[in-house]
Amino acid sequence: MDLGPHAVFIVASYAVTLVIVVALIAWVWIDHRRQSRLLADLEARGVRRRSAEPAPARPADPPAPVKETAA
């Protein structure tokens, strides 16, 4: 395979493109792991996603006393 006088440029272009694509894939993979850990941490603290099923109902707390103000 003869690439002619521009062989160095062509090979370098493909190499740079490959490095960029691999870096982007790694970046997305690392960010996905980070976001998954953050979501797991939030869920462990009781924060739920809107799309998740509602949390099981807890027994209701007694109503707070109403303060009456003088008019």
ABEGO torsion letter per residue (X at the ends): XBAEAAAAAAAAAAAAAAAAAAAAAAAAAAAAAAAAAAAAAAAAAGBBBAABBBBBBBBBBBBBBBBBBBX
